[in-house]
Amino acid sequence: MTLSAMSPGVGTLISTFVGALQGTISVLLTLLVGYIMARRGYLDHHTIRHVSKLCTSLFLPCLIIEQMGPQLTASTLRNVWIIPLWGLLSTLLAHAIGWVGKRVLGLPYWTIAASGRPNSNALPLLLLQSLESTGVLDTLSQPGEAVGATLGRAKSLILLNAIVQQTFTFQVTPSIMARDSDPHKDDDDLEEQDRLRPGPGRLTAVVQDHERVGLLEDHEHGSDDASAEDRSEGGYGGALNSIADRPNIHWPKRIQPLEKPLNKLWSYMSPPLIGATIALVIGITPPLHHLILSKDGALYTSITQSIANLGELFVVLQTFTVGAELALVKSSHPGLIATSWVLFVRFFIMPAVGLLFVLATAGRGLYIDDRLVWSVCASSRSQGC
């Protein structure tokens, strides 16, 4: 039986499934190429770490500015307010479910953070690009909307949801992960680090080989008869540099009361959040919106296109890097029960919660009737990994 002979609903379902499957294969092939290149020695840990940091610190903020800026107008935000709200609520719920599993099953604290952490940005964005050519996005387009415009809206909504999830998760994760560390071990490490060894006229960093017991005897960096070549043989080329005197710089007295709160605020900022803030300011300010984001704006051809070119590097390069990491990062063997619980929460419970939320609220006048918004809400906790 051909698709044309089937009922419209069944034919649409099968077409959508086939298109999504083709897009998923495209994503997996990109991951596979990264995996193979790393296994063949073209990439190492340091290269992957630097490329990944470059993607997060530069390419992702550029993508956020280029994709979210045009959508972050006052009228658009009034229509899609459900996206950031559900992103926050679903993240809180995922952490709460992870906490329940920790208490009931006696799991380590990292399972709470792993259950609630945001999904990868690159994988769903790359999947969207693949779906553009399969016809799946046509079912999510508004009447008269081109597929390219739907793709742009989908990217901006996914990034908006991801920014909310990441901002919350990255603030609470360090404190959660610290609960798994041994407090006695931390105290001992701090005590050892506080010890200063005598030296002829300068203070040098103490390098401790954690595979050995000795603290000072094996690595005398300040000795006169130890050459640089001898010191480098121990594999400590990346050790801390000598302690240098730094001036105690403070803000001018007139604005000094703002120093601590602004420094505190800056400590919560991350490159994606900075990019989202810039996009928000540009989007809701009509003169800046026209100047930078409108095609007839004075800065569109130069600055905006440069930002767009850098942002387009994020999706494929980050996905490629994830595949390379899978080839080089060794498993830490976290345990079968803990791993199973985290995967169950991330790939079964939270997707079901998102789907039930949309089924219970969509089309009832609570928020905008837009299939794309419904789709992002339903899949916000099931995209990527």
MARSE-831046 format. One record per residue: residue number from 1; x, y, z of N, C-alpha, C in turn. Coordinates in steps of 0.02 Angstrom, whole numbers, plus 50000, padded with zeros to 5 digits. Each point is the difference from the previous one (the first is absolute). Layout:
SITE_seq_n.x_n.y_n.z_ca.x_ca.y_ca.z_c.x_c.y_c.z
SITE_NUM_X_Y_Z_X_Y_Z_X_Y_Z
...
# end
This chain:
SITE_seq_n.x_n.y_n.z_ca.x_ca.y_ca.z_c.x_c.y_c.z
SITE_1_50042_49941_50000_49958_50059_50000_50044_50062_50000
SITE_2_49987_50045_49955_50039_50062_49996_49975_50050_50051
SITE_3_50042_50053_50011_49981_50052_50048_49938_50037_49976
SITE_4_49992_50007_49934_49942_50037_49975_49935_49962_50011
SITE_5_50004_49933_50005_49940_49960_50011_49980_49996_50074
SITE_6_50044_50021_50044_49985_49998_50071_49958_50060_50019
SITE_7_49973_49997_50061_49965_50058_50026_50048_50057_50010
SITE_8_49977_50062_49995_50045_50058_50007_50040_50000_50065
SITE_9_49968_49980_50054_50035_50001_50065_50057_49950_50002
SITE_10_49987_49939_49975_50052_49948_50001_50056_50019_49953
SITE_11_49982_50025_49940_50052_50020_49952_50044_50055_50027
SITE_12_49971_50049_50034_50039_50054_50029_50046_49975_50055
SITE_13_49975_49953_50041_50040_49972_50054_50060_49962_49972
SITE_14_49989_49959_49949_50055_49962_49971_50050_50046_49967
SITE_15_49977_50050_49964_50045_50047_49967_50042_50038_50051
SITE_16_49968_50020_50054_50036_50035_50053_50052_49955_50032
SITE_17_49982_49937_50012_50046_49953_50031_50060_49987_49954
SITE_18_49988_49991_49936_50054_49987_49953_50046_50061_49995
SITE_19_49970_50060_49997_50040_50060_49997_50043_50010_50062
SITE_20_49970_49987_50059_50038_50006_50063_50056_49948_50002
SITE_21_49986_49939_49975_50051_49948_49999_50059_50020_49955
SITE_22_49985_50029_49943_50053_50023_49955_50041_50055_50032
SITE_23_49967_50047_50035_50037_50053_50034_50044_49972_50056
SITE_24_49974_49950_50036_50039_49970_50054_50062_49965_49972
SITE_25_49993_49966_49943_50057_49967_49970_50053_50051_49981
SITE_26_49979_50058_49976_50047_50053_49982_50040_50023_50061
SITE_27_49966_50007_50057_50034_50020_50062_50049_49946_50022
SITE_28_49979_49937_49997_50043_49945_50022_50062_49993_49954
SITE_29_49992_50013_49936_50057_49997_49955_50051_50055_50016
SITE_30_49976_50059_50019_50046_50054_50020_50038_49980_50063
SITE_31_49965_49970_50048_50033_49976_50060_50052_49946_49982
SITE_32_49981_49956_49954_50044_49945_49982_50065_50025_49968
SITE_33_49995_50052_49959_50060_50027_49969_50047_50027_50054
SITE_34_49973_50036_50049_50042_50025_50055_50032_49943_50039
SITE_35_49961_49947_50011_50025_49942_50037_50059_49967_49962
SITE_36_49991_49991_49934_50052_49967_49960_50063_50043_49998
SITE_37_49993_50064_49990_50058_50044_49996_50040_50000_50065
SITE_38_49964_49997_50057_50035_49998_50064_50035_49933_50009
SITE_39_49968_49946_49980_50030_49934_50008_50062_49992_49955
SITE_40_50001_50036_49945_50057_49995_49954_50056_50048_50019
SITE_41_49992_50037_50053_50054_50041_50025_50002_50071_49974
SITE_42_49949_50022_49964_49999_50068_49974_49983_50051_50055
SITE_43_49970_49977_50054_49980_50044_50056_50023_49969_50065
SITE_44_50019_50043_50048_50017_49976_50066_49957_50037_50051
SITE_45_50011_49983_50064_49959_50029_50053_50006_50076_50002
SITE_46_50061_50025_49994_50010_50073_50004_49965_50036_49942
SITE_47_50006_49973_49941_49968_50032_49942_49925_50000_50008
SITE_48_49971_49944_50020_49928_49996_50008_49976_50048_50054
SITE_49_50038_50004_50055_49981_50046_50054_50000_50072_49976
SITE_50_50052_50019_49963_50004_50069_49976_49946_50015_49949
SITE_51_49987_49953_49955_49948_50012_49949_49931_50005_50033
SITE_52_49987_49956_50048_49936_50002_50035_49991_50066_50038
SITE_53_50053_50023_50033_49996_50063_50035_49990_50058_49952
SITE_54_50033_49997_49941_49991_50051_49950_49928_50001_49975
SITE_55_49970_49942_49990_49930_49996_49978_49954_50032_50051
SITE_56_50011_49986_50064_49956_50026_50052_50012_50074_50013
SITE_57_50062_50022_49996_50017_50069_50018_49991_50050_49944
SITE_58_50004_49978_49937_49996_50046_49944_49944_49983_49951
SITE_59_50001_49939_49973_49953_49983_49947_49928_49998_50025
SITE_60_49988_49971_50059_49932_49996_50027_49971_50069_50016
SITE_61_50036_50045_50033_49973_50068_50010_49984_50035_49933
SITE_62_50042_49991_49950_49986_50030_49934_49936_49970_49970
SITE_63_49991_49934_50007_49939_49969_49975_49939_50025_50037
SITE_64_50006_50010_50065_49944_50025_50040_49981_50070_49978
SITE_65_50049_50043_49990_49986_50068_49978_49967_50001_49932
SITE_66_50026_49959_49954_49974_50000_49931_49931_49968_49995
SITE_67_49987_49947_50040_49936_49965_49995_49947_50028_50046
SITE_68_50019_50018_50062_49951_50023_50048_49984_50074_49993
SITE_69_50049_50040_49979_49990_50071_49995_49938_50020_49961
SITE_70_49990_49975_49938_49941_50019_49962_49934_49978_50032
SITE_71_50002_49948_50042_49939_49975_50030_49984_50031_50068
SITE_72_50048_50034_50029_49991_50027_50068_49971_50070_49998
SITE_73_49946_50008_49966_49963_50064_50002_49947_49995_50055
SITE_74_49974_50057_50018_49950_50001_50054_49939_49959_49982
SITE_75_49977_50005_49937_49940_49962_49980_50014_49925_49999
SITE_76_50059_49980_49977_50017_49929_49998_50006_49971_50069
SITE_77_50031_50036_50046_50007_49976_50068_49932_49991_50034
SITE_78_49953_50043_49983_49932_49991_50029_49968_49936_49974
SITE_79_50020_49977_49942_49969_49940_49971_50034_49936_50023
SITE_80_50065_50002_50012_50037_49939_50015_50023_49997_50073
SITE_81_49967_50035_50044_50020_50001_50070_49999_49931_50032
SITE_82_49960_49955_49971_49995_49933_50028_50066_49961_49993
SITE_83_50041_50017_49950_50062_49964_49988_50049_50008_50059
SITE_84_50019_50062_50019_50045_50006_50058_49969_49976_50065
SITE_85_49934_50011_50008_49967_49978_50062_50002_49924_50006
SITE_86_49981_49965_49947_50001_49927_50002_50072_49974_50004
SITE_87_50047_50035_49969_50070_49980_50006_50023_50000_50072
SITE_88_49981_50053_50038_50019_50004_50070_49963_49947_50042
SITE_89_49934_49994_49990_49961_49953_50039_50022_49928_49987
SITE_90_50013_49983_49937_50021_49932_49985_50069_49984_50029
SITE_91_50044_50050_50002_50066_49989_50030_49994_49989_50075
SITE_92_49959_50041_50032_49988_49990_50072_49971_49930_50014
SITE_93_49952_49980_49958_49968_49935_50009_50050_49943_49989
SITE_94_50043_50007_49950_50050_49947_49987_50049_49994_50058
SITE_95_50022_50056_50028_50043_49996_50059_49964_49969_50059
SITE_96_49936_50017_50008_49961_49971_50055_49993_49924_49993
SITE_97_49987_49977_49939_49995_49928_49989_50068_49967_50012
SITE_98_50054_50032_49979_50066_49974_50015_50014_49995_50074
SITE_99_49976_50050_50038_50009_49999_50073_49960_49942_50031
SITE_100_49940_49988_49975_49960_49944_50026_50037_49934_49989
SITE_101_50028_49992_49940_50037_49939_49986_50061_49993_50045
SITE_102_50032_50057_50014_50059_49998_50044_49980_49977_50070
SITE_103_49944_50026_50026_49979_49983_50067_49974_49929_50004
SITE_104_49960_49979_49952_49969_49934_50003_50050_49944_49985
SITE_105_50042_50011_49948_50046_49947_49978_50069_50006_50030
SITE_106_50012_50053_50039_50066_50009_50030_50054_50016_49949
SITE_107_49984_50039_49950_50048_50015_49946_50044_50059_50019
SITE_108_50055_50010_49967_50043_50058_50013_49965_50065_49977
SITE_109_50027_50056_50024_49969_50064_49986_50005_50019_49926
SITE_110_50051_49976_49964_50007_50020_49931_49941_49978_49957
SITE_111_49963_49951_50023_49942_49978_49961_49946_50054_49998
SITE_112_49997_50043_50052_49952_50055_49999_50017_50049_49944
SITE_113_50064_50018_49997_50021_50047_49947_49993_49968_49931
SITE_114_50017_49936_49994_49995_49967_49935_49928_49993_49977
SITE_115_49955_49991_50047_49929_49994_49981_49971_50067_49977
SITE_116_50025_50055_50028_49971_50065_49984_50040_50042_49952
SITE_117_50060_49978_49980_50043_50042_49958_49966_50012_49933
SITE_118_50014_50058_49969_49970_50014_49934_50029_49956_49946
SITE_119_49962_49991_49948_50022_49958_49945_50049_50038_49956
SITE_120_50032_49963_49956_50048_50030_49954_49965_50049_49953
SITE_121_50032_50057_49986_49972_50047_49953_50013_49979_49928
SITE_122_50059_49971_49988_50020_49986_49931_49958_49946_49967
SITE_123_49985_49946_50036_49966_49943_49969_49930_50017_49976
SITE_124_49957_50032_50040_49934_50018_49973_50003_50051_49945
SITE_125_50048_50046_50003_50006_50050_49947_50022_49967_49935
SITE_126_50047_49953_50004_50020_49964_49940_49943_49957_49973
SITE_127_49962_49971_50044_49942_49961_49978_49950_50043_49964
SITE_128_49990_50061_50025_49954_50047_49966_50023_50015_49930
SITE_129_50065_50012_49992_50027_50014_49934_49988_49942_49953
SITE_130_50005_49939_50026_49988_49941_49958_49926_49993_49983
SITE_131_49956_50018_50047_49929_49994_49988_49974_50050_49950
SITE_132_50038_50053_49988_49978_50052_49953_49988_49971_49931
SITE_133_50041_49951_49980_49995_49972_49933_49956_49938_49996
SITE_134_49974_49978_50058_49959_49939_49999_49925_50015_49999
SITE_135_49981_50063_50009_49929_50017_50000_49967_49997_50067
SITE_136_50035_49980_50053_49970_49995_50066_49981_50069_50027
SITE_137_50042_50050_49986_49986_50067_50027_49938_50031_49968
SITE_138_49978_49975_49942_49940_50026_49969_49939_49991_50046
SITE_139_50000_49946_50039_49943_49987_50044_49999_50047_50060
SITE_140_50056_50035_50013_50004_50045_50057_49997_50074_49979
SITE_141_49997_50012_49935_50000_50069_49976_49931_50032_50009
SITE_142_50000_50065_50009_49938_50037_50002_49975_50010_49929
SITE_143_49935_50015_49991_49974_50009_49932_50039_50054_49962
SITE_144_50023_49982_49940_50036_50046_49959_50073_50011_50019
SITE_145_50025_49963_50049_50069_50009_50023_50047_49954_49961
SITE_146_50056_50027_49977_50049_49960_49965_50036_49954_50049
SITE_147_50028_49945_49973_50035_49952_50042_50061_50032_50032
SITE_148_50035_50043_49963_50058_50033_50028_49982_50044_50060
SITE_149_49943_50034_49996_49978_50041_50057_49981_49957_50059
SITE_150_49969_49942_49987_49984_49953_50054_50063_49975_50033
SITE_151_50051_49985_49960_50064_49976_50028_50031_50054_50044
SITE_152_49999_50062_49978_50027_50054_50041_49963_50008_50066
SITE_153_49933_49996_49998_49962_50005_50062_50014_49942_50046
SITE_154_50007_49940_49971_50013_49941_50041_50067_50006_50035
SITE_155_50051_50023_49964_50065_50009_50031_49998_50050_50057
SITE_156_49966_50056_49990_49996_50051_50052_49963_49974_50061
SITE_157_49947_49961_49991_49962_49974_50057_50041_49948_50038
SITE_158_50036_49957_49964_50042_49951_50034_50056_50034_50040
SITE_159_50030_50051_49971_50053_50036_50035_49973_50037_50060
SITE_160_49941_50030_49994_49969_50034_50056_49986_49951_50057
SITE_161_49974_49942_49984_49988_49949_50051_50065_49976_50031
SITE_162_50052_49991_49959_50064_49976_50025_50033_50050_50046
SITE_163_49995_50065_49984_50031_50051_50042_49970_49999_50070
SITE_164_49934_49994_50005_49967_49998_50065_50023_49939_50040
SITE_165_50001_49942_49967_50020_49938_50034_50073_50003_50022
SITE_166_50043_50025_49957_50071_50002_50017_50014_50050_50055
SITE_167_49967_50057_49999_50012_50051_50051_49984_49973_50069
SITE_168_49945_49963_50006_49982_49971_50065_50047_49943_50019
SITE_169_50011_49954_49953_50038_49940_50016_50072_50015_50017
SITE_170_50031_50045_49962_50071_50014_50012_50012_50037_50065
SITE_171_49948_50029_50030_50009_50032_50065_49994_49950_50058
SITE_172_49959_49949_49992_49989_49953_50055_50043_49937_49995
SITE_173_50025_49985_49940_50038_49938_49991_50063_49997_50042
SITE_174_50042_50053_50003_50062_49994_50040_49987_49982_50073
SITE_175_49950_50030_50030_49985_49984_50070_49975_49929_50008
SITE_176_49962_49976_49951_49975_49931_50003_50058_49950_49992
SITE_177_50043_50012_49951_50055_49954_49988_50050_50000_50058
SITE_178_50006_50056_50034_50047_50004_50056_49979_49955_50058
SITE_179_49936_49982_50004_49976_49957_50054_50027_49929_49995
SITE_180_50022_49980_49941_50028_49933_49991_50073_49995_50021
SITE_181_50034_50057_50008_50071_49998_50017_50008_49985_50074
SITE_182_50058_49973_50017_50016_49982_50070_50023_50063_50036
SITE_183_49962_50024_50049_50020_50062_50034_50067_49994_50035
SITE_184_50018_49940_50027_50065_49991_50033_50057_50006_49950
SITE_185_49987_49973_49939_50051_50004_49949_50011_50072_49978
SITE_186_49945_50038_49994_50006_50070_49981_50039_50039_50051
SITE_187_49986_49988_50065_50035_50036_50053_50075_49985_49997
SITE_188_50017_49935_49989_50070_49983_49996_50034_50034_49942
SITE_189_49966_50001_49942_50029_50032_49941_50011_50074_50012
SITE_190_49951_50033_50032_50009_50071_50014_50057_50012_50048
SITE_191_50007_49955_50050_50054_50008_50048_50067_49993_49966
SITE_192_50006_49951_49954_50063_49990_49966_50015_50059_49954
SITE_193_49947_50028_49967_50012_50055_49954_50021_50063_50037
SITE_194_49980_50006_50064_50016_50060_50038_50073_50000_50024
SITE_195_50034_49944_49995_50069_49997_50022_50045_50033_49950
SITE_196_50043_50042_50023_50049_50034_49957_50069_49972_50016
SITE_197_50036_49981_49948_50066_49975_50014_50051_50056_49990
SITE_198_50054_49999_50039_50049_50054_49994_50036_49998_49934
SITE_199_50020_50058_49976_50036_50004_49937_50046_50060_50000
SITE_200_50050_50000_49957_50048_50055_49998_49972_50062_49966
SITE_201_49962_50039_50037_49980_50065_49975_49935_50003_49962
SITE_202_49966_49943_49988_49937_50004_49964_49955_49941_50021
SITE_203_49936_50007_49988_49952_49948_50015_49982_49965_49935
SITE_204_50002_49934_50000_49983_49962_49940_49942_49953_50016
SITE_205_49965_49980_49948_49944_49955_50010_50024_49930_50018
SITE_206_49965_49968_50046_50016_49933_50020_49960_49952_49957
SITE_207_50035_49955_49966_49968_49952_49956_49997_49933_50035
SITE_208_49941_49973_50009_49992_49937_50035_49977_49947_49951
SITE_209_50038_49946_49995_49980_49943_49960_49953_49958_50042
SITE_210_49936_49997_49981_49950_49964_50040_50009_49925_49997
SITE_211_50043_49976_49955_50013_49928_49998_50053_49980_50049
SITE_212_50033_50050_50032_50053_49984_50048_49985_50033_50066
SITE_213_50037_49979_50052_49986_50024_50067_50037_50064_50015
SITE_214_50061_50008_49976_50042_50057_50018_49969_50065_49979
SITE_215_50011_50052_50040_49973_50066_49984_50052_50046_49971
SITE_216_50060_50000_50031_50051_50048_49980_50063_49968_49973
SITE_217_50015_49940_50024_50066_49972_49985_50010_49985_49926
SITE_218_49947_49981_49964_50008_49976_49932_50003_50056_49949
SITE_219_49976_50060_50016_49995_50053_49951_50028_50065_50030
SITE_220_50063_50008_50000_50031_50060_50025_50011_50049_49942
SITE_221_49948_50039_49984_50003_50044_49943_50046_50059_50012
SITE_222_50012_50018_50062_50040_50059_50013_50073_49986_50010
SITE_223_50021_49937_49995_50070_49984_50012_50043_50025_49943
SITE_224_50063_50018_50017_50044_50030_49951_50025_49949_49949
SITE_225_50005_49937_50020_50029_49950_49955_49948_49964_49958
SITE_226_49938_50021_50004_49947_49968_49961_49987_50041_49938
SITE_227_50014_49971_49943_49992_50036_49937_49927_49998_49978
SITE_228_49985_50043_49952_49931_50001_49974_49983_49935_49965
SITE_229_50050_49970_49968_49987_49937_49965_49984_49945_50049
SITE_230_50037_49999_50057_49986_49949_50050_49931_50008_50029
SITE_231_49981_50064_50011_49934_50011_50030_49944_49982_49953
SITE_232_50011_50008_49935_49947_49985_49952_49990_49925_49990
SITE_233_50050_49959_50020_49994_49928_49989_49945_49971_50043
SITE_234_49983_50033_50054_49948_49973_50044_49930_50011_49973
SITE_235_49993_50034_49942_49934_50010_49972_49963_50057_50030
SITE_236_50036_50050_50028_49966_50055_50034_50008_50065_49961
SITE_237_49998_49995_49934_50007_50060_49959_49943_50049_50011
SITE_238_49941_49975_50023_49944_50045_50011_49990_50019_50072
SITE_239_50054_49993_50041_49993_50016_50071_49990_50074_50011
SITE_240_49979_50017_50059_49989_50070_50017_50064_50039_49995
SITE_241_49995_50061_49975_50058_50044_49997_50017_50027_50069
SITE_242_50055_50034_50004_50021_50029_50064_49949_50051_50024
SITE_243_49992_50003_50065_49954_50048_50029_50026_50070_49989
SITE_244_49960_50043_49970_50021_50069_49985_49959_50048_50042
SITE_245_50033_50055_50019_49965_50052_50037_49951_50034_49953
SITE_246_49938_50006_50022_49948_50033_49960_49974_50060_50038
SITE_247_49991_50056_49966_49974_50059_50035_49928_49990_50022
SITE_248_49983_50028_50056_49933_49996_50026_49959_50057_49971
SITE_249_49967_49987_49943_49965_50052_49962_49928_50003_50023
SITE_250_49977_50060_50015_49930_50011_50018_49971_50053_49954
SITE_251_49933_50002_49998_49966_50049_49959_50007_50069_50032
SITE_252_49988_50054_49962_50000_50067_50030_49950_50005_50057
SITE_253_50014_50043_50047_49959_50005_50061_49928_50017_49985
SITE_254_49987_50039_49948_49932_50021_49986_49955_49942_49980
SITE_255_50028_49951_49967_49960_49942_49978_50021_49936_50035
SITE_256_50040_50006_50053_50025_49941_50035_49944_49958_50030
SITE_257_49943_50029_50023_49946_49958_50026_49971_49951_49948
SITE_258_50011_50016_49936_49974_49955_49947_50048_49944_49984
SITE_259_50061_50001_50027_50050_49952_49980_49980_49929_50018
SITE_260_49983_49987_50062_49984_49932_50021_49937_49973_49966
SITE_261_49944_50038_49999_49941_49971_49966_50011_49988_49925
SITE_262_50036_50045_49967_50012_49989_49928_50048_49942_49989
SITE_263_50051_49993_50042_50044_49942_49994_49962_49935_50014
SITE_264_49954_50003_50048_49959_49941_50015_49956_49983_49941
SITE_265_49970_50051_49969_49957_49989_49942_50041_49972_49942
SITE_266_50060_50026_49990_50042_49976_49946_50021_49928_50009
SITE_267_50006_49978_50062_50019_49930_50013_49947_49951_49977
SITE_268_49938_50024_49993_49946_49956_49977_49994_50000_49924
SITE_269_50035_50043_49967_49994_50005_49927_50041_49945_49966
SITE_270_49975_49979_49944_50034_49952_49957_49997_50026_49928
SITE_271_50044_49976_49956_49997_50025_49931_49932_49993_49967
SITE_272_49964_49943_50005_49934_49998_49970_49951_50050_50031
SITE_273_50004_50010_50066_49956_50048_50032_50017_50071_49978
SITE_274_50064_50015_49992_50020_50066_49975_49973_50010_49929
SITE_275_50006_49948_49958_49973_50005_49933_49924_50011_50000
SITE_276_49965_49965_50045_49927_50009_50004_49982_50070_50024
SITE_277_50040_50027_50046_49987_50068_50024_50009_50051_49944
SITE_278_50054_49991_49962_50011_50045_49943_49943_49994_49949
SITE_279_49979_49938_49986_49945_49990_49953_49936_50031_50025
SITE_280_49987_49996_50065_49939_50030_50028_50001_50075_49995
SITE_281_50058_50031_50016_50005_50072_49996_49991_50024_49928
SITE_282_50031_49966_49953_49993_50019_49930_49929_49988_49975
SITE_283_49970_49944_50021_49935_49982_49974_49944_50046_50023
SITE_284_50002_50021_50063_49945_50041_50026_50012_50075_49992
SITE_285_50057_50019_49972_50015_50071_49988_49991_50014_49925
SITE_286_49946_50031_49980_49986_50009_49928_50057_50030_49960
SITE_287_50034_50054_50023_50055_50027_49959_50056_49949_49990
SITE_288_50020_49965_50053_50052_49950_49993_49977_49941_49958
SITE_289_49937_49981_50008_49973_49945_49960_50004_50016_49926
SITE_290_49981_50060_49981_50003_50019_49930_50072_50008_49976
SITE_291_50042_50027_50042_50070_50013_49980_50039_49936_49989
SITE_292_49988_49949_50043_50041_49940_49999_49966_49940_49969
SITE_293_49935_49991_50012_49966_49939_49979_49958_50007_49937
SITE_294_49982_50060_49981_49962_50009_49938_50047_49996_49940
SITE_295_49977_49969_49946_50042_49990_49942_50021_50066_49967
SITE_296_49960_50052_50010_50019_50065_49973_50034_50044_50052
SITE_297_50019_49971_50057_50036_50037_50052_50071_50015_49980
SITE_298_50028_50052_50029_50067_50022_49981_50054_49949_50019
SITE_299_49989_49961_50054_50051_49953_50024_49985_49928_49982
SITE_300_49945_49988_49964_49980_49931_49986_50051_49964_49956
SITE_301_50021_50032_49946_50045_49967_49953_50068_49986_50029
SITE_302_50023_50042_50044_50067_49993_50028_50000_49961_50065
SITE_303_49976_50031_50054_50004_49970_50066_49953_49940_50008
SITE_304_49938_50007_49980_49951_49946_50010_50019_49938_49960
SITE_305_50023_50009_49938_50020_49943_49961_50061_49966_50029
SITE_306_50046_50039_50029_50058_49969_50033_49979_49959_50060
SITE_307_49954_50027_50039_49973_49962_50057_49965_49937_49977
SITE_308_49962_50005_49945_49965_49941_49974_50049_49947_49976
SITE_309_50053_50022_49967_50050_49952_49975_50033_49962_50058
SITE_310_50015_50035_50054_50030_49967_50058_49950_49954_50034
SITE_311_49938_50023_50005_49949_49959_50032_49985_49935_49964
SITE_312_50004_50002_49933_49986_49940_49961_50053_49945_50011
SITE_313_50057_50019_50027_50052_49950_50013_49983_49956_50061
SITE_314_49956_50025_50043_49989_49965_50064_49969_49932_49991
SITE_315_49946_49995_49962_49959_49940_49999_50040_49939_49978
SITE_316_50030_50003_49941_50035_49942_49974_50065_49987_50038
SITE_317_50036_50054_50016_50065_49991_50035_49991_49971_50069
SITE_318_49948_50023_50036_49989_49973_50067_49978_49928_49997
SITE_319_49958_49983_49952_49979_49930_49991_50059_49956_49983
SITE_320_50043_50023_49956_50061_49964_49982_50044_49990_50061
SITE_321_50005_50051_50043_50040_49995_50061_49971_49950_50049
SITE_322_49934_49997_50005_49969_49951_50044_50018_49929_49978
SITE_323_49998_49987_49935_50021_49935_49975_50072_49984_50016
SITE_324_50044_50050_49995_50070_49989_50017_50009_49986_50074
SITE_325_49961_50034_50042_50004_49987_50073_49980_49929_50016
SITE_326_49950_49974_49965_49979_49932_50013_50056_49950_49987
SITE_327_50045_50017_49954_50054_49955_49984_50058_50003_50049
SITE_328_50009_50056_50034_50060_50010_50041_49986_49999_50075
SITE_329_49941_50020_50021_49986_50004_50072_49985_49930_50027
SITE_330_50037_49980_50050_49991_49935_50030_49940_50000_50046
SITE_331_49967_49943_50003_49942_49994_50044_50022_50000_50073
SITE_332_49962_50035_50042_50015_50001_50071_49963_49946_50039
SITE_333_49960_49959_49964_49963_49945_50032_49960_50025_50060
SITE_334_49950_50043_49989_49963_50029_50056_49954_49951_50036
SITE_335_49988_49943_49972_49956_49952_50032_49937_49988_49959
SITE_336_49977_49938_49998_49943_49981_49958_49936_50033_50024
SITE_337_49987_49999_50066_49937_50027_50025_49998_50076_49990
SITE_338_50054_50035_50016_50001_50072_49992_49992_50020_49927
SITE_339_50036_49966_49956_49995_50016_49928_49930_49985_49974
SITE_340_49972_49944_50020_49933_49981_49976_49948_50051_50024
SITE_341_50007_50023_50062_49952_50048_50025_50003_50066_49962
SITE_342_50061_50025_49988_50008_50063_49963_49972_49993_49930
SITE_343_50015_49946_49966_49974_49990_49932_49924_49994_50000
SITE_344_49973_49967_50051_49927_49992_50005_49966_50068_50009
SITE_345_50029_50042_50042_49972_50067_50011_50004_50042_49936
SITE_346_50058_49999_49968_50012_50045_49943_49963_49978_49937
SITE_347_49994_49935_49988_49974_49977_49937_49931_49968_50004
SITE_348_49973_49993_50060_49933_49971_50007_49954_50046_50041
SITE_349_50021_50016_50062_49955_50039_50043_49990_50071_49974
SITE_350_50054_50036_49987_49993_50070_49980_49969_50009_49931
SITE_351_50017_49959_49949_49963_50005_49937_49926_49987_50009
SITE_352_49982_49951_50043_49929_49987_50012_49967_50059_50035
SITE_353_50036_50031_50047_49973_50059_50034_49988_50057_49951
SITE_354_50049_50012_49956_49992_50052_49950_49941_49987_49954
SITE_355_49992_49939_49977_49945_49983_49956_49933_50007_50036
SITE_356_49995_49978_50062_49939_50007_50039_49983_50073_50012
SITE_357_50051_50041_50012_49989_50072_50011_49968_50031_49938
SITE_358_50026_49984_49941_49973_50029_49938_49930_49974_49987
SITE_359_49989_49935_50010_49933_49972_49989_49948_50031_50047
SITE_360_50022_50017_50060_49952_50027_50049_49988_50075_49992
SITE_361_50047_50036_49968_49993_50073_49999_49995_50030_49930
SITE_362_50025_49966_49949_50002_50030_49933_49929_50006_49971
SITE_363_49989_50056_49964_49936_50011_49967_49943_50017_50046
SITE_364_50014_50018_50061_49947_50017_50049_49999_50074_50017
SITE_365_50037_50040_49962_50000_50072_50011_50046_50023_50056
SITE_366_50040_49955_50027_50046_50019_50053_50061_50036_49973
SITE_367_50022_49980_49940_50056_50033_49967_49989_49993_49925
SITE_368_50048_50023_49961_49991_50006_49928_49986_49932_49968
SITE_369_49955_50001_49950_49986_49940_49961_50050_49996_49943
SITE_370_50056_49968_50013_50054_49995_49951_50030_49931_50007
SITE_371_49997_49960_49947_50025_49932_50004_50075_49998_50015
SITE_372_50036_50049_49976_50072_50001_50013_50014_50011_50074
SITE_373_49963_50045_50031_50008_50012_50072_49981_49937_50039
SITE_374_49946_49968_49979_49980_49937_50034_50055_49947_49993
SITE_375_50028_49995_49941_50052_49950_49988_50062_50013_50043
SITE_376_50020_50063_50006_50059_50016_50042_49986_49985_50073
SITE_377_49939_50017_50024_49983_49985_50069_49999_49924_50013
SITE_378_49974_49962_49952_49995_49928_50010_50069_49966_49999
SITE_379_50046_50028_49961_50065_49967_49991_50057_50037_50034
SITE_380_49985_50050_50041_50053_50041_50030_50045_49960_50045
SITE_381_49976_49945_50030_50041_49959_50044_50020_49934_49967
SITE_382_49989_49993_49934_50017_49938_49967_50044_50010_49940
SITE_383_50024_50062_49988_50042_50012_49942_50072_49988_50019
SITE_384_50035_49967_49957_50071_49990_50012_50013_49952_50056
SITE_385_50055_50011_50036_50020_49955_50053_50040_50038_50050
# end
